[in-house]
Amino acid sequence: MSKLLIIVDMQNDFIDGALGTQEAQEIVARVNEKIQEYDQRGDLVIFTADTHSKEYLETQEGRNLPVPHCMKGSQGWEISSALFRPQDAPVIEKDTFGSKELGIMLMEMERAGEVPAEIELVGLCTDICVISNAMIVKAFLPEVPVTVDASCCAGVTPESHENALKAMEVCQIHVIGKE
């Protein structure tokens, strides 16, 4: 495998639902194009899905962000139907910003000698889940180049999106697609 694309939390609640933004809606078509490019080349595509239960408001995240979202099984939890999903693309459910399971999957890939030549992340929200997962990738595979396509990401606000991109650059994550 030459490359790995990680699509972070492109779920209805983050696009046009409970926590949706105009910026999130504007990246859907570009993310879809990128997924199709990776799939056509035969590269691996992985999705993450923010996943919460009815106890969400009792969690630390829920107390700090008291907006129920991505409740497992709800329409808001589903990955946008506007996105192409390759048949073999796994969806990693995560109950927090960064995915522990993603780190474990990367570690298993490394043990099996199947380390991608490059890993790219796109999705939502740049300043919360994209940066968290990019840092996990960097921690588990520090010698693999990690890229974030800014044109396929959106943050809670345009300012926090830019701040997250700058923070990732400092951590040696290559940021492309900036305006």
N, C-alpha and C positions, 0 to 999 in steps of 0.2 A: 504494500500500500504506500502510495507516495504522499498523500495529504489527508488530513482529517478536518472536517468542518463541524463545529459545534454551534447549533442554533439554540440560543438561550431564551427560554420563556416567551416564545412568540405565541402567547395565549390570548384569547379573546378579552379577558379582563384587563390586560395590559395594553391592548390595541384600541378597543373602543368600548370597553366595559367599565367596571368600577374604578380602575386606575388608568384608563386610557387617555392618550393625548393625541393632538394633531400630528406631532412629530412621529409618534409610533405608527400612526396610520400611513404616513408618508413613506415609510421604509419597507412596507410589506412587499411591494412589487420587486424591489431590488433584492430583498432577502430571497424571494422566490426564484429569481434569476440565478442567484449564486448557488442555491441548492441544486438547481437543474444542471448548472455547469459542473459541479462536483460529481453529481450522479452520472452524467454523460461520460466523464473521464474514468468512472469506476472507482472514485475515491469514497472513503467512508464518511457518512453523515450521521451525526448523533443529535438528538433533541433533548433538551432538559425541560421539565415542566414543574413550575412552582405548584406545590400541592399542599393544601391545608384541610384540616378537619373542623368539625363543629366547635372544637376547643380552641380554635385560633385566637380568639380574643383573650384567652387566659395565658397565652404564651408571651414571652418577652417582646417578640415582634408585634404581636397583636396589641399589646399595651402601648407600644410606641407608634404603631400605625393602625389605629382602630377602624380599619376599613376592611370588612370581610371581602376576600377575593380569592380566586383560584380554589374554590371549595371543590374537593374531589367529586367528580361525577356531574358537576354543573356545566352549563354552557360556557361560562366564563373560564373554566379550568381547561377547556379543550384547546388544542393547538389550532390556530386559524385554518379554516378550510380553504382559504385563499393560497395556502402554501402547498407545494408539491411535497409528498412524503414518499421517499423511496421505500419499497417493500421491506427491505432489510434494515431500515434505519431504526435503531433502538430509541426509546423514549425513557429517559432517566427521571423518575419522580424525585423531587427534593423538597424537604420541609423547611429549608432555610435558604439563605442567599447563595451560598456555595454548595456544590454537590460533593459530599463525601464519596458517594458511589462512583462519580466521575473519576476521582483520584484513584480509587481502587481499580477501576477499569483500565486506567492508564498504566498502573503498576502491573497488572496482569498482561497487558499488551507488551510491556517491556520484557517481562519474564519469558514470554513466548517468542521474543525476537521480532515482534511486529510493530516496532516503533515507527510512527509516521515521520516523514522527512520534514513536515511542517504542519502546524495546527493553527487554524483560523477560527475566530469566534465572531459571531454576529448576534444581534438580538436586543432584548430588553431586560432591564433598564441598565444603560451603560454604567451608571453611577452606583448601582447596587449589585445586581446579579452578574452582569457581564464582567465587571472588574473582579468580583469575588471568584468567579470560575476561571478567569484568566490567570489569577494568582495561584489558584490550585494547580492548573496545568503547568505553570512555570515551576512550582515547587516539586511536582512529581517528575517532570521531565525537563530539568533545567538546561539541557544542551540542545533541546529541540526548539527551533525558531517558532515563536508564538506571535501571531498577527491578529489585530482587531481592525475590522473595516468600519471606520467611523460613519460611512455613508449608509451602512446597514445596521446602525444602532441608534437608539434614542434614549435619552435620560429622563428623569423626573422633570427636569427643566433644561433648557438649552445651556444654561450656565453650569449646572452640575454635570451635564454630559461632557462639556469641555474640560472641566476640572478632572473628571475621571480619566479622560484620554491623556491628559498631561501626567497624571499619576502613573498610568500604565507605561508611558514612555520612559519615565524615570526608572521603572523596574525592568527595563530592557524588553518590553513588549512593543513590537513594531506596529505603529498605527498608520493605516493607509486610508484613503478616501476622505481626507479632510478637505473642507472647502477652501 
